[in-house]
Amino acid sequence: MFHVKHGRRAVAVLAALAAGTALPGTMAVARAEGLPGYRTASGATQVRGTSSAADAPQLTPGLHTDTIKRGEQKYYAVTLDAKHTAYFSAVAAPRPGTKVEDYKDKLTISIQDSSGTSCGPDATPSFSGGGMAYPIADYAARRIGADRTECQKAGPYYVVVRREGSVTSGPDPWPIELNHLDEPPLKGAAPARPAPGSWSTATPAPRTDPTKRTARGGTGFNDAGSVAPGVWKDHIKPGETRFYRVPVDWGQRLNLSAELPNASSGATDFLPSALGLAVYNPARGAVGAPNFVPYEGKPAVAPAFTAPVDYGNRLNPTDSVNAMRFAGWYYLAVSLSPNTARYFSKGTELTLRVDVRGAAKAGPGYAEPAGTFSVTPEDQEMARNGQTAEEAAKSGTLTTVGYAGIGAGSVLLAWLGAWTLAARRSAARALAGPGVGPGVGPGTGPVPLPQATTQASPSSSSSRPTQPGRPGEQTPHQQQSRPPQGW
């Protein structure tokens, strides 16, 4: 039987699903060259950032959408307390085929207090795929901690997003998706940073399962296809980026690879930055920089191997370790350069080798429900089934959760109420004497307890929203700059 906390999470899921299924696909970014663009969350709130903090729109926890022009800087207001660490991610999603320049076209994401003081290092996600346009993302954080001094008070703050770019790049505004996500405080002292050498840096061999399962990648974080440990296959087209997500618990780490087959044409042209693999954490923070590898007609592999998930990693100055700071859904983004069309005019099979290594450990002890920053049995089941959150809801994967969490709580209350009423009536009849009612007389006890049932009402349903962050998330990516020691 599931815990009642799963019922509370299922309630949030129901609300998100209702929003997500109301207008399917209506928030998708425009398509280019026949390729699907990034699908923003259906339930996201549209906002319009301003050039001045004075009239900045308020960002509440959750997902929001906006656009940003080259050279533009936008302000968003947020109200933060003195307990929760807050993450503010931005995804830039220029449509496929947009002209971009590596490292010059980028976002800068920062958090400032009301005096304009920065709350920590800026995030600067940029392109590095040889001119390919693909979704880029990262976060800036206001971290609460005993080792911190700045930005620890409750009050007004500002999220500042700036777009920089080359004048020769595409002039169109970029759609952006903003996520405000709070991490619960801890019950006790924060865990220390793992000691150097406490885990191996030697890359293990990839998985070699004899059977390839079919994965269905999405266009972004919101519709990412779930995968579990194993070998998976999908189809990818030149110029396309496909997203996947995998649950990773405390103490576990990822060993990944994305692979292209050999070309059937026999061509051997050398293509730099042909295949890219990026990894993102549950708050959409980049786990290091994307790994792009070349291709010349032979099989090619883009690997990624992460540190184990540990709360204390946030104190590590290495960007790829720093981002492995909490459990939850991690995201994989695989990009195929449009230049590979000379090899794969109709696309090609993509092989994903996914390995979650290490035994799951207990978390750091949050003072509130972990939500996004946890891995649940239903997460694992969704991953094994290769489902998105929406598919899991339709197929009934999470129905048990809804029934056992929401249903059991409601049924229990109804059951107790019915039993209490029956007991009172029986006692009253017993006091009244014989003949008061059929089957009831002096000394007759209460009627038998009603049998509890886990059936929910026909209108009940349960699913996890597609945002990671049990938004599903959330989850998985790579960042160009990462906080120094103590961030």
DANORMO-V183610 format. One record per pair of residues at least 24 apart in sequence whose ideal C-beta (glycine too) atoms are under 10 Angstrom apart, sorted by the first residue. I is the first residue (numbers start at 1). GAP is how many residues later the second one is. Records with the same first field share a line. If there is no record, write none. Layout:
# DANORMO-V183610
I = GAP ; GAP
This chain:
# DANORMO-V183610
1 = 399 ; 403 ; 404 ; 407 ; 453
2 = 374 ; 375 ; 376 ; 398 ; 399 ; 400 ; 401 ; 402 ; 403 ; 406 ; 452
3 = 373 ; 401 ; 402 ; 405
4 = 400 ; 401 ; 402 ; 404 ; 405 ; 408
5 = 364 ; 365 ; 366 ; 369 ; 371 ; 400
6 = 363 ; 370 ; 371 ; 372 ; 392 ; 394 ; 395 ; 396 ; 398 ; 399 ; 400 ; 402 ; 456
7 = 394 ; 395 ; 396 ; 397 ; 398 ; 399 ; 400 ; 401 ; 402 ; 403 ; 455
8 = 361 ; 363 ; 397 ; 398 ; 401
9 = 360 ; 361 ; 362 ; 363 ; 365 ; 367 ; 369 ; 389 ; 392 ; 393 ; 396 ; 397 ; 453 ; 455 ; 461
10 = 368 ; 388 ; 389 ; 390 ; 391 ; 392 ; 393 ; 394 ; 395 ; 396 ; 397 ; 450 ; 451 ; 452 ; 453 ; 454 ; 460
11 = 391 ; 394 ; 395 ; 451
12 = 357 ; 359 ; 452 ; 453 ; 458 ; 459
13 = 365 ; 376 ; 379 ; 380 ; 385 ; 388 ; 389 ; 392 ; 393 ; 448 ; 449 ; 450 ; 451 ; 452 ; 457 ; 458 ; 459
14 = 379 ; 384 ; 388 ; 392 ; 445 ; 446 ; 447 ; 448 ; 449 ; 451
15 = 28 ; 450
16 = 25 ; 26 ; 27 ; 46 ; 47 ; 373 ; 377 ; 447 ; 448 ; 449 ; 450 ; 451 ; 453 ; 454 ; 455 ; 456 ; 457
17 = 25 ; 26 ; 372 ; 373 ; 375 ; 376 ; 377 ; 381 ; 444 ; 445 ; 446 ; 447 ; 448 ; 449
18 = 24 ; 25 ; 443 ; 445 ; 447
19 = 24 ; 25 ; 26 ; 44 ; 446
20 = 24 ; 202 ; 203 ; 369 ; 370 ; 373 ; 443 ; 445 ; 446 ; 447 ; 451
21 = 369 ; 372 ; 373 ; 442
24 = 366
25 = 198
27 = 38 ; 148 ; 150 ; 195
28 = 65 ; 147 ; 191 ; 192 ; 194 ; 195
29 = 36 ; 38 ; 64 ; 65 ; 66 ; 67 ; 106 ; 145 ; 146 ; 148 ; 190 ; 191
30 = 65 ; 66 ; 142 ; 145
31 = 64 ; 65 ; 66 ; 188
32 = 62 ; 63 ; 64 ; 65 ; 66 ; 101 ; 207
33 = 62 ; 63 ; 64 ; 204 ; 205 ; 206 ; 207 ; 305 ; 308
34 = 62 ; 63 ; 203 ; 205 ; 206
35 = 60 ; 61 ; 62 ; 184 ; 202 ; 203 ; 204 ; 205 ; 206 ; 303
36 = 59 ; 60 ; 182 ; 183 ; 184 ; 187 ; 201 ; 204 ; 205 ; 206
37 = 56 ; 57 ; 58 ; 59 ; 60 ; 61 ; 96 ; 98 ; 138 ; 182 ; 183 ; 204
38 = 53 ; 54 ; 55 ; 56 ; 57 ; 58 ; 96 ; 97 ; 99 ; 137 ; 138 ; 139 ; 180 ; 181 ; 182 ; 183 ; 184 ; 185 ; 203 ; 205
39 = 54 ; 138 ; 179 ; 180 ; 181 ; 182 ; 183 ; 184 ; 185 ; 204 ; 427
40 = 24 ; 25 ; 51 ; 53 ; 135 ; 136 ; 137 ; 179 ; 180 ; 181 ; 182 ; 183
41 = 24 ; 136 ; 138 ; 179 ; 180 ; 181 ; 182 ; 424 ; 425 ; 426 ; 430 ; 432
42 = 180 ; 181 ; 348 ; 423 ; 424
43 = 179 ; 422 ; 423 ; 424 ; 428
44 = 133 ; 134 ; 135 ; 178 ; 423 ; 427
45 = 133
47 = 27 ; 29 ; 131
48 = 26 ; 28
49 = 24 ; 25 ; 26 ; 27 ; 28 ; 110 ; 111 ; 112 ; 127 ; 129
50 = 24 ; 25 ; 26 ; 27
51 = 24
53 = 24 ; 59 ; 61 ; 63 ; 103 ; 104 ; 105 ; 107
56 = 100 ; 102 ; 103 ; 104
58 = 98 ; 122
59 = 29 ; 98 ; 99 ; 100 ; 119 ; 120 ; 121
60 = 120
61 = 25 ; 118 ; 119 ; 120 ; 121 ; 408 ; 410
62 = 116 ; 117 ; 118 ; 119 ; 405 ; 407 ; 409
63 = 26 ; 28 ; 114 ; 115 ; 116 ; 117 ; 118 ; 158 ; 159 ; 402 ; 403 ; 404 ; 406 ; 408 ; 411
64 = 26 ; 112 ; 113 ; 114 ; 115 ; 116
65 = 26 ; 28 ; 110 ; 111 ; 112 ; 113
66 = 24 ; 95 ; 107 ; 108 ; 109 ; 110 ; 111 ; 112
67 = 25 ; 26 ; 96 ; 105 ; 106 ; 107 ; 108 ; 109
68 = 24 ; 39 ; 93 ; 94 ; 95 ; 105 ; 106 ; 107 ; 108
69 = 94 ; 96 ; 102 ; 103 ; 104 ; 105
70 = 35 ; 93 ; 94 ; 95 ; 96 ; 97 ; 99 ; 100 ; 101 ; 102 ; 103 ; 104
71 = 91 ; 92 ; 93 ; 94 ; 96
72 = 89 ; 90 ; 91 ; 92 ; 101 ; 102
73 = 35 ; 37 ; 87 ; 88 ; 89 ; 90 ; 91
74 = 85 ; 86 ; 87 ; 88 ; 89 ; 102 ; 104
75 = 37 ; 83 ; 84 ; 85 ; 86
76 = 81 ; 82 ; 83 ; 84 ; 85 ; 102 ; 104
77 = 37 ; 79 ; 80 ; 81 ; 82
78 = 33 ; 64 ; 78 ; 79 ; 80 ; 81 ; 102
79 = 75 ; 76 ; 77 ; 78
80 = 31 ; 33 ; 39 ; 62 ; 64 ; 71 ; 72 ; 73 ; 74 ; 75 ; 76 ; 77 ; 100 ; 102
81 = 63 ; 72 ; 73 ; 74 ; 101 ; 104
82 = 62 ; 69 ; 70 ; 71 ; 72 ; 73 ; 103
83 = 61 ; 71 ; 99 ; 100 ; 101 ; 102 ; 103 ; 284 ; 285
84 = 58 ; 59 ; 60 ; 70 ; 97 ; 98 ; 99 ; 100 ; 101 ; 284
85 = 56 ; 57 ; 58 ; 59 ; 60 ; 63 ; 96 ; 97 ; 98 ; 99 ; 100 ; 101 ; 198 ; 229 ; 240 ; 241
86 = 25 ; 33 ; 53 ; 54 ; 55 ; 56 ; 57 ; 58 ; 65 ; 71 ; 73 ; 94 ; 95 ; 96 ; 97 ; 197
87 = 24 ; 52 ; 53 ; 54 ; 55 ; 56 ; 92 ; 93 ; 94 ; 95 ; 96 ; 194 ; 195 ; 196 ; 197 ; 198 ; 239 ; 285 ; 382 ; 387
88 = 31 ; 35 ; 51 ; 52 ; 53 ; 54 ; 69 ; 70 ; 71 ; 72 ; 73 ; 90 ; 91 ; 92 ; 93 ; 195 ; 196
89 = 34 ; 36 ; 48 ; 49 ; 50 ; 51 ; 52 ; 70 ; 88 ; 89 ; 90 ; 91 ; 92 ; 132 ; 191 ; 192 ; 194 ; 195 ; 196 ; 197 ; 380 ; 385 ; 388
90 = 33 ; 35 ; 46 ; 47 ; 48 ; 49 ; 50 ; 69 ; 71 ; 73 ; 86 ; 87 ; 88 ; 89 ; 194
91 = 34 ; 44 ; 45 ; 46 ; 47 ; 48 ; 83 ; 84 ; 85 ; 86 ; 87 ; 88 ; 129 ; 130 ; 131 ; 189 ; 193 ; 386
92 = 33 ; 34 ; 35 ; 41 ; 42 ; 43 ; 44 ; 45 ; 46 ; 69 ; 71 ; 82 ; 83 ; 84 ; 85
93 = 40 ; 41 ; 42 ; 43 ; 44 ; 81 ; 82 ; 83 ; 84 ; 126 ; 127 ; 148
94 = 33 ; 39 ; 40 ; 41 ; 42 ; 71 ; 75 ; 76 ; 78 ; 79 ; 80 ; 81 ; 82
95 = 38 ; 75 ; 77 ; 79 ; 80
96 = 36 ; 37 ; 38 ; 39 ; 123 ; 141 ; 142 ; 143 ; 144 ; 145 ; 239 ; 242
97 = 35 ; 36 ; 73 ; 142 ; 241
98 = 29 ; 33 ; 34 ; 35 ; 36 ; 71 ; 72 ; 73 ; 74 ; 76
99 = 32 ; 33 ; 34 ; 66 ; 67 ; 69 ; 70 ; 71 ; 72 ; 73
100 = 26 ; 27 ; 29 ; 30 ; 31 ; 32 ; 33 ; 34 ; 36 ; 65 ; 66 ; 68 ; 69 ; 70 ; 74
101 = 25 ; 26 ; 30 ; 64 ; 65 ; 66 ; 67 ; 68 ; 69
102 = 24 ; 25 ; 26 ; 27 ; 28 ; 29 ; 30 ; 64 ; 171 ; 190
103 = 24 ; 25 ; 63 ; 377
104 = 60 ; 61 ; 62 ; 63 ; 64 ; 65
105 = 26 ; 28 ; 31 ; 58 ; 59 ; 60 ; 61 ; 63 ; 64 ; 65 ; 69
106 = 30 ; 32 ; 56 ; 57 ; 58 ; 59 ; 374
107 = 29 ; 30 ; 31 ; 54 ; 55 ; 56 ; 57 ; 58 ; 67 ; 69 ; 373
108 = 30 ; 32 ; 52 ; 53 ; 54 ; 55 ; 56 ; 372 ; 373
109 = 28 ; 29 ; 30 ; 31 ; 32 ; 50 ; 51 ; 52 ; 53 ; 67 ; 69 ; 370
110 = 30 ; 48 ; 49 ; 50 ; 51 ; 52
111 = 28 ; 29 ; 30 ; 31 ; 32 ; 40 ; 46 ; 47 ; 48 ; 49
112 = 28 ; 30 ; 39 ; 45 ; 46 ; 47 ; 48
113 = 29 ; 37 ; 38 ; 39 ; 40 ; 42 ; 43 ; 44 ; 45
114 = 39 ; 41 ; 42 ; 43 ; 44
116 = 42 ; 44
117 = 33 ; 34 ; 40
118 = 32 ; 33 ; 42
119 = 24 ; 29 ; 31 ; 32 ; 33 ; 38 ; 39 ; 40 ; 368
120 = 28 ; 30 ; 31 ; 363 ; 364 ; 366 ; 367
121 = 198 ; 358 ; 360 ; 361 ; 362 ; 363 ; 366
122 = 38 ; 40 ; 358 ; 359 ; 361
123 = 38 ; 162 ; 163 ; 356 ; 357 ; 358 ; 359 ; 360
124 = 38 ; 40 ; 162 ; 355 ; 356 ; 357 ; 358
125 = 153 ; 159 ; 160 ; 161 ; 164 ; 165 ; 352 ; 353 ; 354 ; 355 ; 356
126 = 38 ; 39 ; 163 ; 164 ; 353 ; 354 ; 355
127 = 38 ; 42 ; 146 ; 149 ; 163 ; 208
128 = 145 ; 148 ; 150 ; 161 ; 162 ; 163 ; 164 ; 207 ; 350 ; 352
129 = 112 ; 143 ; 144 ; 145 ; 146 ; 147 ; 149 ; 161 ; 163 ; 206 ; 207 ; 208 ; 209 ; 210
130 = 141 ; 142 ; 143 ; 144 ; 146 ; 162 ; 164 ; 207 ; 208 ; 209
131 = 38 ; 142 ; 206 ; 207 ; 208
132 = 106 ; 107 ; 108 ; 109 ; 141 ; 142 ; 144 ; 160 ; 203 ; 204 ; 205 ; 206 ; 207 ; 208
133 = 36 ; 37 ; 41 ; 106 ; 108 ; 202 ; 205
134 = 105 ; 106 ; 107 ; 142 ; 144 ; 156 ; 199 ; 200 ; 201 ; 202 ; 203
135 = 39 ; 40 ; 42 ; 84 ; 85 ; 86 ; 106 ; 108 ; 143 ; 145 ; 198 ; 200 ; 342
136 = 38 ; 105 ; 142 ; 150 ; 154 ; 197 ; 341 ; 342 ; 343 ; 344
137 = 39 ; 40 ; 42 ; 83 ; 84 ; 141 ; 143 ; 147 ; 148 ; 149 ; 194 ; 196 ; 339 ; 340 ; 341 ; 342
138 = 142 ; 145 ; 146 ; 147 ; 148 ; 181 ; 185 ; 339 ; 340 ; 341 ; 342 ; 343 ; 344
139 = 39 ; 40 ; 41 ; 42 ; 141 ; 142 ; 144 ; 145 ; 146 ; 147 ; 184 ; 338 ; 340
140 = 145 ; 339 ; 343
141 = 40 ; 42 ; 142 ; 144 ; 173 ; 184 ; 342 ; 346
142 = 40
143 = 40 ; 171 ; 172 ; 182 ; 340 ; 343 ; 344
144 = 39 ; 41 ; 42 ; 46
145 = 41 ; 45 ; 169 ; 170 ; 341 ; 342
146 = 43 ; 44
147 = 43 ; 168 ; 338 ; 339 ; 340
148 = 338 ; 339
177 = 43 ; 44 ; 45 ; 107 ; 290
178 = 106
179 = 42 ; 104 ; 105 ; 288 ; 289 ; 290 ; 292 ; 294 ; 295
180 = 289
181 = 101 ; 102 ; 103 ; 190 ; 191 ; 192 ; 286 ; 287 ; 288 ; 289 ; 290 ; 292 ; 293
182 = 101 ; 186 ; 189 ; 190 ; 287
183 = 99 ; 100 ; 128 ; 131 ; 142 ; 143 ; 183 ; 185 ; 187 ; 188 ; 189 ; 190
184 = 180 ; 181 ; 182 ; 183 ; 184 ; 185 ; 186 ; 187 ; 188 ; 189
185 = 181 ; 182 ; 183
186 = 125 ; 177 ; 178 ; 179 ; 180 ; 181 ; 182
187 = 177 ; 178 ; 179 ; 180 ; 181
188 = 176 ; 177 ; 179
189 = 175 ; 176
190 = 121 ; 122 ; 124 ; 125 ; 174 ; 175
191 = 119 ; 120 ; 121 ; 122 ; 123 ; 124 ; 172 ; 173 ; 174
192 = 118 ; 119 ; 120 ; 123
193 = 117 ; 118 ; 119 ; 120 ; 121 ; 122 ; 123 ; 124 ; 128 ; 129 ; 292 ; 293
194 = 113 ; 114 ; 116 ; 117 ; 118 ; 119 ; 121 ; 122 ; 127
195 = 117
196 = 120
198 = 109 ; 110 ; 112 ; 114
199 = 52 ; 54 ; 108 ; 109 ; 111 ; 122 ; 159
200 = 53 ; 105 ; 108 ; 157
201 = 104 ; 106
202 = 103
203 = 52 ; 54 ; 100 ; 101 ; 102
204 = 49 ; 51 ; 101 ; 151 ; 153
205 = 50 ; 148 ; 150
206 = 25 ; 49 ; 50 ; 51 ; 53 ; 95 ; 97 ; 99 ; 145 ; 147 ; 148 ; 149
207 = 24 ; 25 ; 48 ; 49 ; 50 ; 145 ; 146 ; 147 ; 148 ; 150
208 = 145
209 = 144 ; 145 ; 146
212 = 137 ; 139 ; 140 ; 141
213 = 139 ; 141 ; 171 ; 172 ; 173
214 = 172
215 = 27 ; 29 ; 117 ; 135 ; 136 ; 137 ; 139 ; 171
216 = 26 ; 28 ; 170 ; 171 ; 172 ; 175
217 = 24 ; 25 ; 26 ; 27 ; 28 ; 115 ; 116 ; 117 ; 133 ; 135
218 = 24 ; 25 ; 26 ; 27 ; 113 ; 115 ; 170 ; 248
219 = 24
220 = 64 ; 111 ; 113 ; 246
221 = 24 ; 59 ; 61 ; 63 ; 108 ; 110 ; 112 ; 245 ; 246 ; 247 ; 248 ; 250 ; 251 ; 252 ; 253 ; 254 ; 255 ; 256
222 = 166 ; 167 ; 168 ; 243 ; 244 ; 245 ; 246 ; 249 ; 250 ; 251 ; 252
223 = 165 ; 166 ; 167 ; 168 ; 243 ; 249
224 = 56 ; 105 ; 107 ; 108 ; 109 ; 164 ; 165 ; 242 ; 243 ; 244 ; 248 ; 249 ; 250 ; 251 ; 252
225 = 107 ; 127 ; 158 ; 161 ; 162 ; 163 ; 166
226 = 103 ; 153 ; 154 ; 155 ; 156 ; 157 ; 158 ; 159 ; 160 ; 161 ; 162 ; 163 ; 165 ; 166 ; 171 ; 238 ; 246
227 = 29 ; 105 ; 125 ; 127 ; 129 ; 155 ; 156 ; 157 ; 159
228 = 126 ; 128 ; 151 ; 152 ; 153 ; 154 ; 155 ; 156 ; 157 ; 158
229 = 25 ; 26 ; 124 ; 125 ; 126 ; 127 ; 128 ; 154 ; 155
230 = 122 ; 123 ; 124 ; 125 ; 126 ; 153 ; 154 ; 156
231 = 26 ; 28 ; 120 ; 121 ; 122 ; 123 ; 124
232 = 118 ; 119 ; 120 ; 121 ; 122 ; 154
233 = 26 ; 116 ; 117 ; 118 ; 119
234 = 24 ; 100 ; 113 ; 114 ; 115 ; 116 ; 117 ; 118
235 = 109 ; 111 ; 112 ; 113 ; 114 ; 115
236 = 24 ; 39 ; 98 ; 99 ; 100 ; 104 ; 108 ; 111 ; 112 ; 113 ; 114
237 = 99 ; 101 ; 103 ; 104 ; 107 ; 108 ; 109 ; 110 ; 111 ; 113
238 = 36 ; 98 ; 99 ; 100 ; 101 ; 102 ; 103 ; 104 ; 105 ; 106 ; 107 ; 108 ; 109 ; 110
239 = 96 ; 97 ; 98 ; 99 ; 100 ; 101 ; 102 ; 108
240 = 94 ; 95 ; 96 ; 97 ; 98 ; 107 ; 110
241 = 35 ; 37 ; 92 ; 93 ; 94 ; 95
242 = 90 ; 91 ; 92 ; 93 ; 94 ; 108 ; 110
243 = 35 ; 37 ; 88 ; 89 ; 90 ; 91 ; 232 ; 233 ; 234
244 = 86 ; 87 ; 88 ; 89 ; 90 ; 108 ; 110 ; 139 ; 142 ; 232
245 = 35 ; 37 ; 83 ; 84 ; 85 ; 86 ; 87 ; 134 ; 137 ; 138 ; 143 ; 144 ; 221 ; 223 ; 227 ; 228 ; 229 ; 230 ; 231
246 = 33 ; 83 ; 84 ; 85 ; 86 ; 106 ; 108 ; 109 ; 110 ; 129 ; 133 ; 137 ; 229 ; 230
247 = 35 ; 80 ; 81 ; 82 ; 83 ; 109 ; 113 ; 127 ; 128 ; 129 ; 131 ; 132 ; 133 ; 134 ; 135 ; 136 ; 137 ; 225 ; 228
248 = 33 ; 34 ; 58 ; 60 ; 61 ; 76 ; 78 ; 79 ; 80 ; 81 ; 82 ; 108 ; 109 ; 110 ; 112 ; 127 ; 131 ; 227 ; 228
249 = 59 ; 60 ; 78 ; 79 ; 107 ; 109 ; 110 ; 111 ; 112 ; 113 ; 114 ; 125 ; 126 ; 127 ; 130 ; 131
250 = 58 ; 59 ; 60 ; 61 ; 76 ; 77 ; 78 ; 108 ; 109 ; 110 ; 111 ; 112 ; 113 ; 114 ; 120 ; 123 ; 124 ; 125
251 = 57 ; 58 ; 59 ; 76 ; 106 ; 107 ; 108 ; 109 ; 110 ; 111 ; 112
252 = 54 ; 56 ; 57 ; 72 ; 75 ; 78 ; 104 ; 105 ; 106 ; 107 ; 108 ; 109 ; 123
253 = 52 ; 53 ; 54 ; 55 ; 56 ; 57 ; 71 ; 77 ; 102 ; 103 ; 104 ; 105
254 = 25 ; 33 ; 50 ; 51 ; 52 ; 53 ; 54 ; 55 ; 70 ; 76 ; 78 ; 100 ; 101 ; 102 ; 103 ; 104 ; 222
255 = 48 ; 49 ; 50 ; 51 ; 98 ; 99 ; 100 ; 101 ; 102
256 = 35 ; 46 ; 47 ; 48 ; 49 ; 50 ; 74 ; 76 ; 78 ; 96 ; 97 ; 98 ; 99 ; 100
257 = 34 ; 44 ; 45 ; 46 ; 47 ; 48 ; 94 ; 95 ; 96 ; 97 ; 98
258 = 33 ; 35 ; 42 ; 43 ; 44 ; 45 ; 46 ; 74 ; 75 ; 76 ; 77 ; 78 ; 92 ; 93 ; 94 ; 95 ; 96
259 = 34 ; 40 ; 41 ; 42 ; 43 ; 44 ; 75 ; 90 ; 91 ; 92 ; 93 ; 94
260 = 33 ; 35 ; 37 ; 38 ; 39 ; 40 ; 41 ; 42 ; 74 ; 76 ; 80 ; 83 ; 84 ; 88 ; 89 ; 90 ; 91
261 = 37 ; 38 ; 39 ; 82 ; 83 ; 87 ; 88 ; 89 ; 90
262 = 33 ; 34 ; 35 ; 36 ; 37 ; 38 ; 81 ; 86
263 = 32 ; 33 ; 34 ; 35 ; 36 ; 77 ; 79 ; 80 ; 81 ; 85
264 = 33 ; 79 ; 80 ; 84
265 = 32 ; 77 ; 78 ; 79 ; 80
266 = 31
267 = 29 ; 30 ; 75 ; 76
268 = 28 ; 29 ; 30 ; 75
269 = 26 ; 27 ; 28 ; 70 ; 71 ; 73 ; 74
270 = 24 ; 25 ; 26 ; 27
271 = 24 ; 25 ; 26 ; 29 ; 66 ; 68 ; 69 ; 71 ; 72
272 = 24 ; 65 ; 67
273 = 62 ; 64 ; 66
274 = 26 ; 28 ; 61 ; 62 ; 63 ; 64 ; 65 ; 66 ; 69
275 = 25 ; 26 ; 27 ; 59 ; 60 ; 61 ; 62 ; 65 ; 75
276 = 26 ; 57 ; 58 ; 59 ; 60 ; 61 ; 202
277 = 24 ; 25 ; 26 ; 27 ; 55 ; 56 ; 57 ; 58 ; 75 ; 201
278 = 24 ; 26 ; 53 ; 54 ; 55 ; 56 ; 57 ; 198 ; 199 ; 200 ; 201
279 = 25 ; 26 ; 27 ; 41 ; 44 ; 45 ; 51 ; 52 ; 53 ; 54 ; 196 ; 197 ; 198 ; 199
280 = 43 ; 49 ; 50 ; 51 ; 52 ; 53 ; 188 ; 194 ; 195 ; 196 ; 197 ; 198 ; 199
281 = 25 ; 28 ; 41 ; 42 ; 43 ; 44 ; 45 ; 46 ; 47 ; 48 ; 49 ; 50 ; 92 ; 187 ; 193 ; 194 ; 195 ; 196 ; 198
282 = 27 ; 41 ; 43 ; 44 ; 45 ; 46 ; 47 ; 48 ; 49 ; 89 ; 90 ; 91 ; 92 ; 93 ; 185 ; 186 ; 187 ; 188 ; 190 ; 191 ; 192 ; 193 ; 194
283 = 40 ; 42 ; 43 ; 45 ; 89 ; 90 ; 185 ; 186 ; 190 ; 191 ; 192 ; 193 ; 194
284 = 47 ; 183 ; 184 ; 185 ; 189 ; 190 ; 191 ; 192 ; 193
285 = 34 ; 37 ; 38 ; 39 ; 40 ; 41 ; 190 ; 191 ; 192 ; 193 ; 194 ; 197
286 = 33 ; 34 ; 36 ; 37 ; 47 ; 190 ; 191 ; 192 ; 193 ; 194 ; 195 ; 196
287 = 32 ; 33 ; 34 ; 35 ; 36 ; 37 ; 43 ; 44 ; 45 ; 189 ; 190 ; 191 ; 192 ; 195
288 = 30 ; 31 ; 32 ; 33 ; 34 ; 35 ; 36 ; 189 ; 190 ; 191 ; 192 ; 194
289 = 30 ; 31 ; 188 ; 189 ; 190 ; 191 ; 192 ; 193
290 = 43 ; 44 ; 45 ; 187 ; 188 ; 189 ; 190
291 = 187
292 = 43 ; 45
294 = 43
295 = 41 ; 42 ; 44 ; 45 ; 48 ; 49
296 = 47
297 = 45 ; 46
299 = 52
300 = 40
301 = 50 ; 52
302 = 32 ; 33
303 = 50
304 = 28 ; 174
305 = 50 ; 52
306 = 24 ; 51
308 = 49 ; 50 ; 53
309 = 49 ; 51 ; 52 ; 54 ; 64 ; 66
310 = 51 ; 54
311 = 52 ; 53 ; 54 ; 55 ; 62
312 = 52
314 = 169 ; 172 ; 173
315 = 168 ; 169 ; 170 ; 171 ; 172
316 = 166 ; 167 ; 168 ; 169 ; 170 ; 171
317 = 165 ; 166 ; 167 ; 168 ; 169 ; 170
318 = 164 ; 167
319 = 159 ; 160 ; 161 ; 162 ; 163 ; 164 ; 165
320 = 158 ; 159 ; 162
321 = 161
322 = 157 ; 160 ; 161 ; 162 ; 163 ; 165
323 = 153 ; 154 ; 155 ; 156 ; 159 ; 160
325 = 39 ; 48
326 = 37 ; 38 ; 40 ; 44 ; 46 ; 47 ; 48
327 = 33 ; 34 ; 36 ; 37 ; 43 ; 45 ; 46 ; 47 ; 48 ; 52
328 = 42 ; 43 ; 44 ; 45 ; 46 ; 47 ; 48 ; 51 ; 140 ; 141 ; 142 ; 144 ; 145 ; 146 ; 147 ; 148
329 = 43 ; 44 ; 45 ; 46 ; 50 ; 53 ; 54 ; 60 ; 135 ; 138 ; 139 ; 140 ; 141 ; 142 ; 143 ; 144 ; 145 ; 146 ; 147
330 = 26 ; 138 ; 143 ; 144 ; 145 ; 146 ; 147
331 = 137 ; 142 ; 143 ; 144 ; 145 ; 146
332 = 143 ; 144 ; 145
333 = 143 ; 144 ; 145
354 = 29
356 = 24 ; 27
369 = 101
370 = 100
371 = 98 ; 99 ; 100 ; 102 ; 103
372 = 95 ; 96 ; 97 ; 98 ; 99 ; 100 ; 101 ; 102 ; 103
373 = 95 ; 96 ; 97 ; 101
374 = 96
376 = 25 ; 88 ; 94
377 = 24
378 = 24 ; 27 ; 84 ; 85 ; 86
379 = 85 ; 91 ; 93 ; 94
382 = 81 ; 82 ; 90
387 = 76 ; 77
388 = 75 ; 76 ; 78 ; 84
389 = 74 ; 75 ; 76 ; 77 ; 78 ; 79 ; 81 ; 82 ; 83 ; 84
390 = 73 ; 74 ; 75 ; 76 ; 82
391 = 72
392 = 70 ; 71 ; 72 ; 80
393 = 68 ; 69 ; 70 ; 71 ; 72 ; 73
394 = 67 ; 69
395 = 68
396 = 65 ; 66 ; 67
397 = 65 ; 66 ; 67
398 = 63 ; 64 ; 65 ; 66
399 = 57 ; 61 ; 62 ; 63 ; 64
400 = 54 ; 62
401 = 61 ; 62 ; 63
402 = 52 ; 54 ; 58 ; 59 ; 60 ; 61
403 = 50 ; 51 ; 52 ; 53 ; 57 ; 58 ; 59
404 = 50 ; 52 ; 58
405 = 51 ; 57
406 = 50 ; 51 ; 54 ; 55 ; 56
407 = 46 ; 47 ; 48 ; 49 ; 50 ; 53 ; 55
408 = 44 ; 45 ; 46 ; 48
410 = 46 ; 47 ; 50
411 = 39 ; 41 ; 42 ; 43 ; 44 ; 45
412 = 40
414 = 36 ; 38 ; 39
415 = 34 ; 35 ; 36 ; 37 ; 38
416 = 33 ; 34 ; 36
417 = 33
418 = 29 ; 31 ; 32
419 = 27 ; 28 ; 29 ; 30 ; 31
420 = 26
421 = 25 ; 26
422 = 24 ; 25 ; 26 ; 27 ; 28
423 = 24 ; 26
